[in-house]
Amino acid sequence: MIFYEIPYEQGNTDTWYLDGLAEGRKSFDSRVKALSFAMQSAKKAAKNFGDQACIAIQGADGTWRTFDPDMLPLK
């Protein structure tokens, strides 16, 4: 299974990072762009390799919520 984690805040820099990708760390200048990449990458991995993917997004309340590549909640 592939995991993508997108924090609520970017941390000490002006970028959001996605780690653990086959292509290495990627940085994005917005949270929306990081999420868009995670969705596209997860769909591609599922289609090409049959991998399952989980996108975890941290909310403003600090809670992490998990979604599939189509942004449907995982239970």
All heavy atoms as a GROMACS GRO file, in nm:
protein
  592
    1MET      N    1   0.085  -0.118   0.000
    1MET     CA    2   0.000   0.000   0.000
    1MET      C    3   0.089   0.124   0.000
    1MET      O    4   0.192   0.126   0.066
    1MET     CB    5  -0.093   0.001   0.120
    1MET     CG    6  -0.183   0.124   0.122
    1MET     SD    7  -0.310   0.123   0.248
    1MET     CE    8  -0.439   0.040   0.160
    2ILE      N    9   0.046   0.224  -0.073
    2ILE     CA   10   0.117   0.351  -0.082
    2ILE      C   11   0.045   0.452   0.007
    2ILE      O   12  -0.078   0.462   0.004
    2ILE     CB   13   0.120   0.401  -0.227
    2ILE    CG1   14   0.188   0.299  -0.317
    2ILE    CG2   15   0.189   0.536  -0.237
    2ILE    CD1   16   0.175   0.328  -0.464
    3PHE      N   17   0.122   0.529   0.084
    3PHE     CA   18   0.066   0.630   0.173
    3PHE      C   19   0.116   0.768   0.131
    3PHE      O   20   0.235   0.786   0.105
    3PHE     CB   21   0.106   0.606   0.319
    3PHE     CG   22   0.043   0.485   0.378
    3PHE    CD1   23   0.107   0.363   0.372
    3PHE    CD2   24  -0.080   0.493   0.439
    3PHE    CE1   25   0.050   0.250   0.427
    3PHE    CE2   26  -0.139   0.380   0.494
    3PHE     CZ   27  -0.074   0.259   0.487
    4TYR      N   28   0.025   0.862   0.126
    4TYR     CA   29   0.059   1.003   0.103
    4TYR      C   30   0.008   1.079   0.224
    4TYR      O   31  -0.108   1.063   0.263
    4TYR     CB   32  -0.011   1.057  -0.022
    4TYR     CG   33   0.025   0.985  -0.149
    4TYR    CD1   34  -0.047   0.874  -0.190
    4TYR    CD2   35   0.130   1.027  -0.229
    4TYR    CE1   36  -0.016   0.807  -0.307
    4TYR    CE2   37   0.162   0.962  -0.346
    4TYR     CZ   38   0.088   0.852  -0.384
    4TYR     OH   39   0.120   0.786  -0.501
    5GLU      N   40   0.092   1.161   0.284
    5GLU     CA   41   0.050   1.240   0.400
    5GLU      C   42   0.065   1.387   0.367
    5GLU      O   43   0.172   1.432   0.327
    5GLU     CB   44   0.136   1.205   0.523
    5GLU     CG   45   0.111   1.066   0.574
    5GLU     CD   46   0.190   1.035   0.700
    5GLU    OE1   47   0.282   1.112   0.736
    5GLU    OE2   48   0.158   0.934   0.763
    6ILE      N   49  -0.043   1.461   0.386
    6ILE     CA   50  -0.043   1.603   0.358
    6ILE      C   51  -0.081   1.678   0.486
    6ILE      O   52  -0.196   1.673   0.529
    6ILE     CB   53  -0.141   1.636   0.243
    6ILE    CG1   54  -0.101   1.556   0.119
    6ILE    CG2   55  -0.142   1.786   0.216
    6ILE    CD1   56  -0.198   1.563   0.006
    7PRO      N   57   0.016   1.745   0.548
    7PRO     CA   58  -0.012   1.816   0.673
    7PRO      C   59  -0.095   1.942   0.649
    7PRO      O   60  -0.104   1.993   0.536
    7PRO     CB   61   0.127   1.851   0.726
    7PRO     CG   62   0.213   1.856   0.605
    7PRO     CD   63   0.156   1.757   0.509
    8TYR      N   64  -0.153   1.993   0.756
    8TYR     CA   65  -0.233   2.114   0.746
    8TYR      C   66  -0.145   2.235   0.716
    8TYR      O   67  -0.179   2.319   0.634
    8TYR     CB   68  -0.312   2.136   0.875
    8TYR     CG   69  -0.397   2.261   0.871
    8TYR    CD1   70  -0.509   2.266   0.789
    8TYR    CD2   71  -0.364   2.373   0.945
    8TYR    CE1   72  -0.587   2.380   0.782
    8TYR    CE2   73  -0.441   2.487   0.939
    8TYR     CZ   74  -0.552   2.491   0.857
    8TYR     OH   75  -0.627   2.605   0.850
    9GLU      N   76  -0.033   2.244   0.785
    9GLU     CA   77   0.059   2.355   0.765
    9GLU      C   78   0.187   2.305   0.702
    9GLU      O   79   0.226   2.190   0.719
    9GLU     CB   80   0.089   2.424   0.898
    9GLU     CG   81  -0.034   2.491   0.957
    9GLU     CD   82  -0.004   2.567   1.084
    9GLU    OE1   83   0.115   2.586   1.118
    9GLU    OE2   84  -0.099   2.608   1.151
   10GLN      N   85   0.255   2.394   0.631
   10GLN     CA   86   0.374   2.354   0.560
   10GLN      C   87   0.497   2.343   0.649
   10GLN      O   88   0.600   2.294   0.606
   10GLN     CB   89   0.402   2.449   0.442
   10GLN     CG   90   0.445   2.588   0.482
   10GLN     CD   91   0.332   2.687   0.497
   10GLN    OE1   92   0.220   2.650   0.529
   10GLN    NE2   93   0.359   2.813   0.476
   11GLY      N   94   0.491   2.385   0.771
   11GLY     CA   95   0.606   2.374   0.860
   11GLY      C   96   0.690   2.500   0.856
   11GLY      O   97   0.639   2.610   0.848
   12ASN      N   98   0.822   2.483   0.859
   12ASN     CA   99   0.913   2.598   0.869
   12ASN      C  100   0.950   2.658   0.733
   12ASN      O  101   1.030   2.749   0.727
   12ASN     CB  102   1.042   2.556   0.940
   12ASN     CG  103   1.015   2.515   1.084
   12ASN    OD1  104   0.921   2.563   1.146
   12ASN    ND2  105   1.096   2.427   1.137
   13THR      N  106   0.893   2.607   0.627
   13THR     CA  107   0.924   2.657   0.493
   13THR      C  108   0.796   2.700   0.424
   13THR      O  109   0.687   2.687   0.479
   13THR     CB  110   0.993   2.549   0.408
   13THR    OG1  111   0.899   2.443   0.385
   13THR    CG2  112   1.117   2.494   0.476
   14ASP      N  113   0.809   2.748   0.303
   14ASP     CA  114   0.692   2.789   0.225
   14ASP      C  115   0.645   2.678   0.132
   14ASP      O  116   0.573   2.704   0.036
   14ASP     CB  117   0.726   2.913   0.142
   14ASP     CG  118   0.746   3.036   0.229
   14ASP    OD1  119   0.687   3.041   0.339
   14ASP    OD2  120   0.820   3.126   0.187
   15THR      N  121   0.686   2.555   0.158
   15THR     CA  122   0.649   2.445   0.070
   15THR      C  123   0.591   2.328   0.150
   15THR      O  124   0.616   2.314   0.268
   15THR     CB  125   0.771   2.394  -0.010
   15THR    OG1  126   0.872   2.354   0.081
   15THR    CG2  127   0.825   2.500  -0.102
   16TRP      N  128   0.515   2.247   0.081
   16TRP     CA  129   0.464   2.122   0.135
   16TRP      C  130   0.543   2.010   0.070
   16TRP      O  131   0.574   2.016  -0.049
   16TRP     CB  132   0.316   2.104   0.100
   16TRP     CG  133   0.224   2.176   0.192
   16TRP    CD1  134   0.154   2.122   0.296
   16TRP    CD2  135   0.188   2.313   0.190
   16TRP    NE1  136   0.078   2.217   0.357
   16TRP    CE2  137   0.097   2.336   0.294
   16TRP    CE3  138   0.225   2.421   0.109
   16TRP    CZ2  139   0.042   2.461   0.320
   16TRP    CZ3  140   0.171   2.546   0.135
   16TRP    CH2  141   0.081   2.564   0.239
   17TYR      N  142   0.576   1.907   0.147
   17TYR     CA  143   0.655   1.796   0.095
   17TYR      C  144   0.575   1.667   0.098
   17TYR      O  145   0.497   1.644   0.190
   17TYR     CB  146   0.781   1.774   0.180
   17TYR     CG  147   0.880   1.886   0.171
   17TYR    CD1  148   0.893   1.979   0.272
   17TYR    CD2  149   0.962   1.898   0.060
   17TYR    CE1  150   0.984   2.082   0.264
   17TYR    CE2  151   1.053   2.001   0.050
   17TYR     CZ  152   1.064   2.093   0.153
   17TYR     OH  153   1.154   2.195   0.143
   18LEU      N  154   0.598   1.584  -0.002
   18LEU     CA  155   0.550   1.447  -0.001
   18LEU      C  156   0.672   1.358  -0.004
   18LEU      O  157   0.756   1.370  -0.093
   18LEU     CB  158   0.461   1.418  -0.123
   18LEU     CG  159   0.324   1.482  -0.126
   18LEU    CD1  160   0.252   1.448  -0.255
   18LEU    CD2  161   0.240   1.440  -0.007
   19ASP      N  162   0.688   1.273   0.095
   19ASP     CA  163   0.801   1.182   0.105
   19ASP      C  164   0.758   1.041   0.072
   19ASP      O  165   0.641   1.008   0.067
   19ASP     CB  166   0.860   1.183   0.247
   19ASP     CG  167   0.936   1.310   0.277
   19ASP    OD1  168   1.011   1.354   0.189
   19ASP    OD2  169   0.919   1.364   0.387
   20GLY      N  170   0.857   0.955   0.053
   20GLY     CA  171   0.831   0.813   0.034
   20GLY      C  172   0.785   0.777  -0.105
   20GLY      O  173   0.739   0.666  -0.128
   21LEU      N  174   0.797   0.868  -0.198
   21LEU     CA  175   0.756   0.841  -0.335
   21LEU      C  176   0.867   0.769  -0.409
   21LEU      O  177   0.985   0.784  -0.376
   21LEU     CB  178   0.723   0.971  -0.408
   21LEU     CG  179   0.618   1.060  -0.340
   21LEU    CD1  180   0.608   1.193  -0.412
   21LEU    CD2  181   0.484   0.991  -0.339
   22ALA      N  182   0.832   0.691  -0.508
   22ALA     CA  183   0.932   0.620  -0.588
   22ALA      C  184   1.032   0.717  -0.650
   22ALA      O  185   1.150   0.686  -0.663
   22ALA     CB  186   0.864   0.537  -0.696
   23GLU      N  187   0.984   0.835  -0.684
   23GLU     CA  188   1.072   0.934  -0.745
   23GLU      C  189   1.141   1.024  -0.644
   23GLU      O  190   1.204   1.122  -0.678
   23GLU     CB  191   0.994   1.017  -0.848
   23GLU     CG  192   0.870   1.083  -0.798
   23GLU     CD  193   0.745   0.995  -0.809
   23GLU    OE1  194   0.746   0.890  -0.874
   23GLU    OE2  195   0.645   1.033  -0.748
   24GLY      N  196   1.128   0.991  -0.516
   24GLY     CA  197   1.192   1.069  -0.410
   24GLY      C  198   1.100   1.178  -0.358
   24GLY      O  199   0.981   1.183  -0.390
   25ARG      N  200   1.156   1.268  -0.278
   25ARG     CA  201   1.078   1.376  -0.218
   25ARG      C  202   1.038   1.477  -0.326
   25ARG      O  203   1.117   1.515  -0.409
   25ARG     CB  204   1.160   1.445  -0.111
   25ARG     CG  205   1.090   1.567  -0.052
   25ARG     CD  206   1.176   1.636   0.049
   25ARG     NE  207   1.132   1.594   0.180
   25ARG     CZ  208   1.162   1.658   0.292
   25ARG    NH1  209   1.239   1.763   0.290
   25ARG    NH2  210   1.117   1.614   0.407
   26LYS      N  211   0.913   1.519  -0.318
   26LYS     CA  212   0.864   1.624  -0.407
   26LYS      C  213   0.814   1.739  -0.320
   26LYS      O  214   0.756   1.718  -0.215
   26LYS     CB  215   0.750   1.574  -0.495
   26LYS     CG  216   0.794   1.482  -0.605
   26LYS     CD  217   0.688   1.486  -0.715
   26LYS     CE  218   0.737   1.425  -0.841
   26LYS     NZ  219   0.812   1.513  -0.927
   27SER      N  220   0.838   1.860  -0.367
   27SER     CA  221   0.789   1.977  -0.294
   27SER      C  222   0.689   2.053  -0.380
   27SER      O  223   0.695   2.050  -0.504
   27SER     CB  224   0.905   2.068  -0.254
   27SER     OG  225   0.973   2.114  -0.368
   28PHE      N  226   0.596   2.119  -0.313
   28PHE     CA  227   0.488   2.191  -0.380
   28PHE      C  228   0.471   2.326  -0.312
   28PHE      O  229   0.491   2.338  -0.192
   28PHE     CB  230   0.358   2.111  -0.370
   28PHE     CG  231   0.369   1.974  -0.430
   28PHE    CD1  232   0.409   1.867  -0.352
   28PHE    CD2  233   0.341   1.952  -0.563
   28PHE    CE1  234   0.422   1.740  -0.406
   28PHE    CE2  235   0.354   1.825  -0.619
   28PHE     CZ  236   0.394   1.720  -0.540
   29ASP      N  237   0.430   2.425  -0.391
   29ASP     CA  238   0.414   2.559  -0.333
   29ASP      C  239   0.276   2.582  -0.272
   29ASP      O  240   0.249   2.689  -0.219
   29ASP     CB  241   0.449   2.667  -0.435
   29ASP     CG  242   0.362   2.664  -0.560
   29ASP    OD1  243   0.272   2.580  -0.568
   29ASP    OD2  244   0.387   2.746  -0.649
   30SER      N  245   0.189   2.480  -0.279
   30SER     CA  246   0.059   2.492  -0.212
   30SER      C  247   0.012   2.353  -0.169
   30SER      O  248   0.052   2.251  -0.226
   30SER     CB  249  -0.045   2.557  -0.304
   30SER     OG  250  -0.091   2.466  -0.401
   31ARG      N  251  -0.075   2.353  -0.073
   31ARG     CA  252  -0.133   2.228  -0.023
   31ARG      C  253  -0.223   2.166  -0.130
   31ARG      O  254  -0.227   2.043  -0.146
   31ARG     CB  255  -0.212   2.260   0.103
   31ARG     CG  256  -0.262   2.140   0.177
   31ARG     CD  257  -0.320   2.185   0.310
   31ARG     NE  258  -0.351   2.069   0.390
   31ARG     CZ  259  -0.468   2.052   0.451
   31ARG    NH1  260  -0.562   2.143   0.443
   31ARG    NH2  261  -0.490   1.945   0.523
   32VAL      N  262  -0.293   2.248  -0.204
   32VAL     CA  263  -0.382   2.200  -0.310
   32VAL      C  264  -0.301   2.127  -0.417
   32VAL      O  265  -0.343   2.022  -0.467
   32VAL     CB  266  -0.463   2.317  -0.369
   32VAL    CG1  267  -0.540   2.273  -0.492
   32VAL    CG2  268  -0.557   2.375  -0.265
   33LYS      N  269  -0.185   2.181  -0.454
   33LYS     CA  270  -0.101   2.116  -0.556
   33LYS      C  271  -0.047   1.983  -0.504
   33LYS      O  272  -0.037   1.887  -0.579
   33LYS     CB  273   0.011   2.209  -0.599
   33LYS     CG  274  -0.038   2.324  -0.684
   33LYS     CD  275   0.075   2.414  -0.728
   33LYS     CE  276   0.019   2.530  -0.808
   33LYS     NZ  277   0.124   2.625  -0.846
   34ALA      N  278  -0.011   1.978  -0.377
   34ALA     CA  279   0.036   1.852  -0.319
   34ALA      C  280  -0.075   1.747  -0.321
   34ALA      O  281  -0.052   1.631  -0.355
   34ALA     CB  282   0.085   1.875  -0.176
   35LEU      N  283  -0.196   1.788  -0.287
   35LEU     CA  284  -0.310   1.697  -0.288
   35LEU      C  285  -0.341   1.650  -0.430
   35LEU      O  286  -0.365   1.531  -0.453
   35LEU     CB  287  -0.432   1.764  -0.227
   35LEU     CG  288  -0.561   1.684  -0.229
   35LEU    CD1  289  -0.544   1.550  -0.159
   35LEU    CD2  290  -0.673   1.764  -0.166
   36SER      N  291  -0.339   1.740  -0.524
   36SER     CA  292  -0.365   1.704  -0.663
   36SER      C  293  -0.263   1.601  -0.713
   36SER      O  294  -0.299   1.502  -0.777
   36SER     CB  295  -0.360   1.829  -0.750
   36SER     OG  296  -0.379   1.797  -0.886
   37PHE      N  297  -0.136   1.623  -0.681
   37PHE     CA  298  -0.033   1.528  -0.721
   37PHE      C  299  -0.056   1.392  -0.655
   37PHE      O  300  -0.044   1.288  -0.719
   37PHE     CB  301   0.107   1.579  -0.685
   37PHE     CG  302   0.213   1.479  -0.717
   37PHE    CD1  303   0.266   1.471  -0.844
   37PHE    CD2  304   0.258   1.390  -0.620
   37PHE    CE1  305   0.364   1.376  -0.874
   37PHE    CE2  306   0.355   1.295  -0.649
   37PHE     CZ  307   0.408   1.288  -0.777
   38ALA      N  308  -0.088   1.392  -0.525
   38ALA     CA  309  -0.111   1.267  -0.453
   38ALA      C  310  -0.226   1.188  -0.516
   38ALA      O  311  -0.216   1.067  -0.534
   38ALA     CB  312  -0.139   1.294  -0.306
   39MET      N  313  -0.332   1.257  -0.551
   39MET     CA  314  -0.447   1.190  -0.613
   39MET      C  315  -0.409   1.129  -0.748
   39MET      O  316  -0.440   1.014  -0.776
   39MET     CB  317  -0.563   1.288  -0.631
   39MET     CG  318  -0.628   1.330  -0.501
   39MET     SD  319  -0.748   1.464  -0.522
   39MET     CE  320  -0.868   1.387  -0.630
   40GLN      N  321  -0.341   1.206  -0.832
   40GLN     CA  322  -0.300   1.158  -0.964
   40GLN      C  323  -0.203   1.042  -0.952
   40GLN      O  324  -0.215   0.941  -1.023
   40GLN     CB  325  -0.238   1.270  -1.045
   40GLN     CG  326  -0.336   1.377  -1.086
   40GLN     CD  327  -0.268   1.496  -1.152
   40GLN    OE1  328  -0.154   1.489  -1.193
   40GLN    NE2  329  -0.340   1.606  -1.162
   41SER      N  330  -0.106   1.055  -0.863
   41SER     CA  331  -0.006   0.951  -0.845
   41SER      C  332  -0.069   0.822  -0.791
   41SER      O  333  -0.035   0.712  -0.835
   41SER     CB  334   0.103   1.001  -0.749
   41SER     OG  335   0.202   0.904  -0.731
   42ALA      N  336  -0.162   0.836  -0.698
   42ALA     CA  337  -0.229   0.719  -0.640
   42ALA      C  338  -0.313   0.647  -0.746
   42ALA      O  339  -0.314   0.524  -0.753
   42ALA     CB  340  -0.316   0.762  -0.523
   43LYS      N  341  -0.384   0.723  -0.827
   43LYS     CA  342  -0.465   0.662  -0.933
   43LYS      C  343  -0.376   0.591  -1.035
   43LYS      O  344  -0.408   0.481  -1.081
   43LYS     CB  345  -0.550   0.768  -1.002
   43LYS     CG  346  -0.665   0.817  -0.917
   43LYS     CD  347  -0.743   0.925  -0.989
   43LYS     CE  348  -0.851   0.981  -0.899
   43LYS     NZ  349  -0.930   1.085  -0.965
   44LYS      N  350  -0.265   0.652  -1.069
   44LYS     CA  351  -0.172   0.593  -1.164
   44LYS      C  352  -0.112   0.464  -1.110
   44LYS      O  353  -0.103   0.363  -1.180
   44LYS     CB  354  -0.060   0.693  -1.196
   44LYS     CG  355   0.038   0.646  -1.298
   44LYS     CD  356   0.142   0.754  -1.324
   44LYS     CE  357   0.253   0.704  -1.414
   44LYS     NZ  358   0.357   0.808  -1.431
   45ALA      N  359  -0.073   0.463  -0.982
   45ALA     CA  360  -0.016   0.344  -0.921
   45ALA      C  361  -0.117   0.230  -0.917
   45ALA      O  362  -0.084   0.115  -0.941
   45ALA     CB  363   0.035   0.375  -0.780
   46ALA      N  364  -0.242   0.264  -0.888
   46ALA     CA  365  -0.347   0.161  -0.883
   46ALA      C  366  -0.371   0.102  -1.022
   46ALA      O  367  -0.384  -0.019  -1.038
   46ALA     CB  368  -0.476   0.221  -0.828
   47LYS      N  369  -0.373   0.187  -1.122
   47LYS     CA  370  -0.399   0.142  -1.258
   47LYS      C  371  -0.282   0.061  -1.314
   47LYS      O  372  -0.302  -0.046  -1.372
   47LYS     CB  373  -0.426   0.262  -1.348
   47LYS     CG  374  -0.454   0.225  -1.491
   47LYS     CD  375  -0.479   0.349  -1.575
   47LYS     CE  376  -0.501   0.309  -1.721
   47LYS     NZ  377  -0.515   0.426  -1.807
   48ASN      N  378  -0.161   0.110  -1.297
   48ASN     CA  379  -0.044   0.047  -1.359
   48ASN      C  380   0.010  -0.073  -1.282
   48ASN      O  381   0.064  -0.166  -1.342
   48ASN     CB  382   0.067   0.149  -1.378
   48ASN     CG  383   0.032   0.256  -1.478
   48ASN    OD1  384  -0.058   0.238  -1.560
   48ASN    ND2  385   0.101   0.367  -1.473
   49PHE      N  386   0.001  -0.069  -1.150
   49PHE     CA  387   0.066  -0.172  -1.069
   49PHE      C  388  -0.029  -0.246  -0.976
   49PHE      O  389   0.013  -0.337  -0.905
   49PHE     CB  390   0.180  -0.110  -0.986
   49PHE     CG  391   0.275  -0.029  -1.068
   49PHE    CD1  392   0.279   0.108  -1.057
   49PHE    CD2  393   0.360  -0.091  -1.158
   49PHE    CE1  394   0.368   0.184  -1.134
   49PHE    CE2  395   0.449  -0.017  -1.235
   49PHE     CZ  396   0.452   0.120  -1.223
   50GLY      N  397  -0.154  -0.205  -0.969
   50GLY     CA  398  -0.249  -0.270  -0.881
   50GLY      C  399  -0.230  -0.235  -0.734
   50GLY      O  400  -0.286  -0.300  -0.647
   51ASP      N  401  -0.149  -0.133  -0.708
   51ASP     CA  402  -0.125  -0.091  -0.569
   51ASP      C  403  -0.248  -0.021  -0.512
   51ASP      O  404  -0.321   0.047  -0.584
   51ASP     CB  405  -0.007   0.005  -0.561
   51ASP     CG  406   0.125  -0.062  -0.586
   51ASP    OD1  407   0.136  -0.184  -0.566
   51ASP    OD2  408   0.220   0.008  -0.626
   52GLN      N  409  -0.267  -0.036  -0.383
   52GLN     CA  410  -0.370   0.040  -0.313
   52GLN      C  411  -0.302   0.164  -0.256
   52GLN      O  412  -0.184   0.162  -0.223
   52GLN     CB  413  -0.431  -0.041  -0.202
   52GLN     CG  414  -0.512  -0.159  -0.250
   52GLN     CD  415  -0.574  -0.234  -0.134
   52GLN    OE1  416  -0.528  -0.228  -0.022
   52GLN    NE2  417  -0.680  -0.307  -0.164
   53ALA      N  418  -0.377   0.272  -0.245
   53ALA     CA  419  -0.320   0.396  -0.195
   53ALA      C  420  -0.412   0.460  -0.093
   53ALA      O  421  -0.534   0.448  -0.100
   53ALA     CB  422  -0.294   0.492  -0.310
   54CYS      N  423  -0.350   0.528   0.002
   54CYS     CA  424  -0.421   0.599   0.107
   54CYS      C  425  -0.365   0.741   0.111
   54CYS      O  426  -0.244   0.761   0.117
   54CYS     CB  427  -0.398   0.530   0.241
   54CYS     SG  428  -0.459   0.622   0.382
   55ILE      N  429  -0.454   0.839   0.105
   55ILE     CA  430  -0.414   0.978   0.117
   55ILE      C  431  -0.463   1.027   0.252
   55ILE      O  432  -0.582   1.029   0.279
   55ILE     CB  433  -0.475   1.064   0.003
   55ILE    CG1  434  -0.428   1.009  -0.133
   55ILE    CG2  435  -0.436   1.210   0.020
   55ILE    CD1  436  -0.498   1.071  -0.251
   56ALA      N  437  -0.368   1.062   0.339
   56ALA     CA  438  -0.401   1.111   0.473
   56ALA      C  439  -0.384   1.263   0.474
   56ALA      O  440  -0.280   1.315   0.435
   56ALA     CB  441  -0.310   1.048   0.577
   57ILE      N  442  -0.489   1.332   0.516
   57ILE     CA  443  -0.489   1.478   0.517
   57ILE      C  444  -0.518   1.526   0.659
   57ILE      O  445  -0.615   1.484   0.721
   57ILE     CB  446  -0.597   1.534   0.421
   57ILE    CG1  447  -0.572   1.480   0.280
   57ILE    CG2  448  -0.597   1.686   0.424
   57ILE    CD1  449  -0.684   1.512   0.184
   58GLN      N  450  -0.432   1.614   0.707
   58GLN     CA  451  -0.450   1.669   0.840
   58GLN      C  452  -0.543   1.789   0.833
   58GLN      O  453  -0.523   1.880   0.752
   58GLN     CB  454  -0.316   1.712   0.899
   58GLN     CG  455  -0.325   1.760   1.041
   58GLN     CD  456  -0.190   1.804   1.095
   58GLN    OE1  457  -0.107   1.852   1.020
   58GLN    NE2  458  -0.170   1.788   1.224
   59GLY      N  459  -0.645   1.789   0.917
   59GLY     CA  460  -0.740   1.900   0.922
   59GLY      C  461  -0.691   2.012   1.012
   59GLY      O  462  -0.592   1.997   1.085
   60ALA      N  463  -0.760   2.123   1.009
   60ALA     CA  464  -0.726   2.238   1.092
   60ALA      C  465  -0.733   2.203   1.241
   60ALA      O  466  -0.666   2.265   1.324
   60ALA     CB  467  -0.819   2.355   1.062
   61ASP      N  468  -0.813   2.100   1.275
   61ASP     CA  469  -0.825   2.057   1.414
   61ASP      C  470  -0.714   1.962   1.456
   61ASP      O  471  -0.712   1.913   1.569
   61ASP     CB  472  -0.961   1.992   1.438
   61ASP     CG  473  -0.983   1.867   1.351
   61ASP    OD1  474  -0.896   1.833   1.268
   61ASP    OD2  475  -1.089   1.804   1.367
   62GLY      N  476  -0.621   1.932   1.364
   62GLY     CA  477  -0.509   1.844   1.394
   62GLY      C  478  -0.538   1.697   1.369
   62GLY      O  479  -0.448   1.614   1.378
   63THR      N  480  -0.661   1.663   1.337
   63THR     CA  481  -0.699   1.524   1.312
   63THR      C  482  -0.663   1.483   1.171
   63THR      O  483  -0.686   1.558   1.075
   63THR     CB  484  -0.851   1.506   1.333
   63THR    OG1  485  -0.884   1.544   1.466
   63THR    CG2  486  -0.894   1.362   1.310
   64TRP      N  487  -0.605   1.362   1.158
   64TRP     CA  488  -0.572   1.307   1.028
   64TRP      C  489  -0.691   1.226   0.978
   64TRP      O  490  -0.746   1.143   1.050
   64TRP     CB  491  -0.449   1.218   1.036
   64TRP     CG  492  -0.323   1.297   1.054
   64TRP    CD1  493  -0.268   1.338   1.173
   64TRP    CD2  494  -0.237   1.346   0.952
   64TRP    NE1  495  -0.154   1.410   1.149
   64TRP    CE2  496  -0.132   1.415   1.014
   64TRP    CE3  497  -0.239   1.338   0.813
   64TRP    CZ2  498  -0.029   1.476   0.943
   64TRP    CZ3  499  -0.136   1.398   0.741
   64TRP    CH2  500  -0.034   1.466   0.806
   65ARG      N  501  -0.729   1.250   0.853
   65ARG     CA  502  -0.838   1.177   0.791
   65ARG      C  503  -0.785   1.107   0.666
   65ARG      O  504  -0.702   1.163   0.595
   65ARG     CB  505  -0.952   1.272   0.756
   65ARG     CG  506  -1.016   1.330   0.883
   65ARG     CD  507  -1.106   1.448   0.852
   65ARG     NE  508  -1.168   1.499   0.972
   65ARG     CZ  509  -1.114   1.592   1.052
   65ARG    NH1  510  -0.996   1.643   1.024
   65ARG    NH2  511  -1.176   1.634   1.160
   66THR      N  512  -0.833   0.987   0.641
   66THR     CA  513  -0.780   0.909   0.530
   66THR      C  514  -0.882   0.894   0.418
   66THR      O  515  -1.002   0.877   0.443
   66THR     CB  516  -0.734   0.770   0.578
   66THR    OG1  517  -0.842   0.706   0.645
   66THR    CG2  518  -0.614   0.782   0.671
   67PHE      N  519  -0.830   0.898   0.295
   67PHE     CA  520  -0.913   0.892   0.176
   67PHE      C  521  -0.849   0.800   0.073
   67PHE      O  522  -0.728   0.779   0.074
   67PHE     CB  523  -0.929   1.031   0.115
   67PHE     CG  524  -0.989   1.131   0.208
   67PHE    CD1  525  -0.910   1.206   0.293
   67PHE    CD2  526  -1.126   1.151   0.212
   67PHE    CE1  527  -0.965   1.299   0.380
   67PHE    CE2  528  -1.182   1.244   0.299
   67PHE     CZ  529  -1.101   1.318   0.383
   68ASP      N  530  -0.932   0.750  -0.017
   68ASP     CA  531  -0.879   0.674  -0.130
   68ASP      C  532  -0.841   0.773  -0.242
   68ASP      O  533  -0.861   0.895  -0.225
   68ASP     CB  534  -0.978   0.567  -0.176
   68ASP     CG  535  -1.101   0.620  -0.246
   68ASP    OD1  536  -1.108   0.741  -0.277
   68ASP    OD2  537  -1.192   0.540  -0.271
   69PRO      N  538  -0.787   0.727  -0.354
   69PRO     CA  539  -0.745   0.819  -0.460
   69PRO      C  540  -0.857   0.904  -0.520
   69PRO      O  541  -0.832   1.007  -0.580
   69PRO     CB  542  -0.686   0.726  -0.566
   69PRO     CG  543  -0.640   0.608  -0.491
   69PRO     CD  544  -0.740   0.590  -0.381
   70ASP      N  545  -0.983   0.862  -0.503
   70ASP     CA  546  -1.097   0.939  -0.551
   70ASP      C  547  -1.152   1.032  -0.444
   70ASP      O  548  -1.260   1.090  -0.460
   70ASP     CB  549  -1.208   0.846  -0.601
   70ASP     CG  550  -1.165   0.770  -0.726
   70ASP    OD1  551  -1.104   0.833  -0.815
   70ASP    OD2  552  -1.193   0.650  -0.733
   71MET      N  553  -1.081   1.043  -0.333
   71MET     CA  554  -1.116   1.125  -0.218
   71MET      C  555  -1.244   1.079  -0.148
   71MET      O  556  -1.316   1.157  -0.088
   71MET     CB  557  -1.128   1.274  -0.257
   71MET     CG  558  -0.994   1.333  -0.300
   71MET     SD  559  -0.859   1.303  -0.183
   71MET     CE  560  -0.913   1.390  -0.039
   72LEU      N  561  -1.267   0.948  -0.151
   72LEU     CA  562  -1.374   0.889  -0.072
   72LEU      C  563  -1.314   0.846   0.061
   72LEU      O  564  -1.204   0.789   0.065
   72LEU     CB  565  -1.435   0.769  -0.145
   72LEU     CG  566  -1.504   0.803  -0.277
   72LEU    CD1  567  -1.547   0.675  -0.347
   72LEU    CD2  568  -1.623   0.894  -0.254
   73PRO      N  569  -1.381   0.873   0.172
   73PRO     CA  570  -1.326   0.838   0.303
   73PRO      C  571  -1.302   0.688   0.316
   73PRO      O  572  -1.383   0.606   0.274
   73PRO     CB  573  -1.436   0.882   0.401
   73PRO     CG  574  -1.519   0.981   0.325
   73PRO     CD  575  -1.510   0.939   0.182
   74LEU      N  576  -1.188   0.653   0.377
   74LEU     CA  577  -1.159   0.514   0.410
   74LEU      C  578  -1.214   0.487   0.548
   74LEU      O  579  -1.205   0.569   0.638
   74LEU     CB  580  -1.008   0.488   0.408
   74LEU     CG  581  -0.942   0.492   0.271
   74LEU    CD1  582  -0.792   0.469   0.286
   74LEU    CD2  583  -1.000   0.389   0.180
   75LYS      N  584  -1.270   0.369   0.564
   75LYS     CA  585  -1.329   0.334   0.694
   75LYS      C  586  -1.249   0.226   0.759
   75LYS      O  587  -1.185   0.148   0.703
   75LYS     CB  588  -1.473   0.289   0.675
   75LYS     CG  589  -1.557   0.402   0.622
   75LYS     CD  590  -1.698   0.356   0.601
   75LYS     CE  591  -1.779   0.472   0.544
   75LYS     NZ  592  -1.915   0.447   0.534
   0.00000   0.00000   0.00000
